[in-house]
Amino acid sequence: MCLAVPGKVLEIHHAETPLMGNVDFAGVQKQICLEWVPEVKVGDYVIVHVGFALNTIDEQEAEETLRMLKQMGAFDDEVR
């Protein structure tokens, strides 16, 4: 099963093409392509699937989604 997981943008590397950044998924940080969400800012939350940020979401929705994924036991398998 594939999931899109919310994460918080910690850094944006504007000099890179495609646009890349560091995103935190509840303590796990990964390098993510941000090219499809050029309006994203540090501190925003994004939905990520296979290393690509698909869209931005608000903090409350991100936290609720993370809580549900953890309850289902799906979070660790998808992020690590």
N, C-alpha and C positions, 0 to 999 in steps of 0.2 A: 504494500500500500504506500502511496506517495502522499506526503502532506506538505503544505506550505506553512512555514513556521514563522511567527513574528519575532523580530529582534530589534534592538535599539542601536541606532547608528552612533558609533563612537568617534570615528574619523572619516573624512572624505579626502581622497587623493585626487584633487582636481587636475593635476599635471598628467595623470594617466589616461590613456585611451585604450579600451573603453573606461568610463568613469568607474572607479573602484573605491571601496571603503572597508573599514573594520566594523563589524556588527557583532553585538553581544546577545547571545541566546541564553539567558539565565546563568551567566558565568562562563559560558563557552564562547570564545571569540573566534570569528572566522572572517577571511577576506571574501567580500561579496561584490558582484558586479551591480553597480547602481545606475547603469546607462539608461534603463527604462524608466527611471524616476529622477530625472535631472533636477527637479525642484526640491529634492530632499535636502534636509539640513541636519547638522549634528544635533542629536537629541531626539530626532524623529524616530518613529517606529515604522518598520517596513515588513511586508510579508515576503518571505524568501522561499523559493523552490529551486532545488538543484543549483544553488550558488548564484541565482539571479533574484534581485529584488523586483517584485511584480507591481507593487503599489504601496503607498503609505497608508497607515491606519492610526487612529488616535490611541493614546496610552491606555485608556480604560479598556478598549477592545483588545489590545495586545495582551494586557495582563489577564483578562478573562480567558482568552484563548490559551495562553500558557498554563493557566490553572487547570483548565479542562484536559489539556494534553497530558499534564502530569498525573491527573486522576486516572486517566485511561491507561497510563503506563507507556504511552507512545512517544513521549518527549525524548527520553534518553536514546531510543533506537534511531530516531530521525536526525538528531543533532550530532551525535558522536560518530 
